[in-house]
């Protein structure tokens, strides 16, 4: 198998590597819902959910009216592209 790089599609990474990557990015795993993660970075916070076909991100209270901003990123994107999109904030 080819070596995985940040430019590899996220679906090529085994789940333990995805979880280690999220921890490295400062995310905390929900102990009751293991596919759900939480991250707080400076002025924003988000819930990240590892769904079947996408990584779903809800930036909490980030809308102009205080609503959540939701985005979904397919696993076919590279890990680096997802990292850049998710962790740049809402």
C-alpha positions in Angstrom: 0.0 0.0 0.0 1.2 3.5 -0.8 2.4 5.7 2.0 -0.3 8.1 3.2 0.5 11.8 3.1 -1.5 14.9 4.0 -2.4 15.0 0.2 -4.0 11.5 0.4 -7.8 11.4 0.4 -9.1 11.1 4.0 -10.9 7.8 3.1 -7.5 6.1 2.7 -6.7 6.7 6.4 -7.7 4.1 9.0 -10.0 5.3 11.7 -7.2 5.3 14.4 -5.1 7.6 12.3 -8.0 10.0 11.7 -8.7 10.0 15.5 -5.0 10.7 16.2 -5.0 13.5 13.7 -8.1 15.1 15.3 -6.4 14.9 18.7 -3.3 16.5 17.3 -5.5 19.3 16.0 -6.7 19.9 19.5 -10.0 18.1 19.4 -11.6 16.2 22.2 -13.6 13.1 21.6 -17.1 12.7 23.1 -16.9 9.6 25.4 -20.6 8.8 24.8 -20.7 9.4 21.0 -17.2 8.3 19.7 -17.8 9.7 16.3 -18.3 13.2 17.7 -15.5 15.6 18.5 -15.3 19.2 20.0 -12.7 21.8 19.3 -12.2 25.4 20.5 -9.8 27.7 18.7 -9.4 31.3 19.7 -12.6 33.0 18.8 -14.6 30.0 17.6 -15.7 26.5 18.7 -17.1 23.6 16.7 -18.5 20.1 16.9 -17.1 17.7 14.4 -19.0 14.5 13.5 -17.5 11.7 11.5 -20.6 10.6 9.5 -20.8 7.8 6.9 -20.0 9.9 3.8 -18.7 13.2 5.2 -17.1 15.0 8.1 -19.7 17.4 9.3 -18.7 20.6 11.2 -21.0 22.8 13.2 -19.4 26.1 14.1 -21.3 27.0 17.3 -23.0 30.4 17.6 -20.9 31.6 14.6 -23.7 33.1 12.5 -24.5 36.8 12.5 -27.7 35.9 14.4 -25.9 33.5 16.8 -27.0 30.4 14.9 -24.6 27.6 14.1 -22.9 27.4 10.7 -22.9 23.9 9.3 -20.6 22.5 6.7 -19.8 19.0 5.3 -16.6 17.8 3.7 -16.5 14.5 1.8 -13.8 12.0 2.7 -12.6 12.1 -0.9 -10.9 15.5 -0.1 -7.3 15.3 1.0 -6.6 15.4 4.7 -4.7 18.6 4.2 -7.7 20.2 2.4 -10.1 19.2 5.1 -7.7 20.4 7.8 -7.3 23.8 6.0 -11.1 24.2 5.6 -12.2 23.0 9.0 -9.5 24.6 11.2 -9.5 28.0 9.5 -12.8 28.6 11.3 -16.3 29.6 10.1 
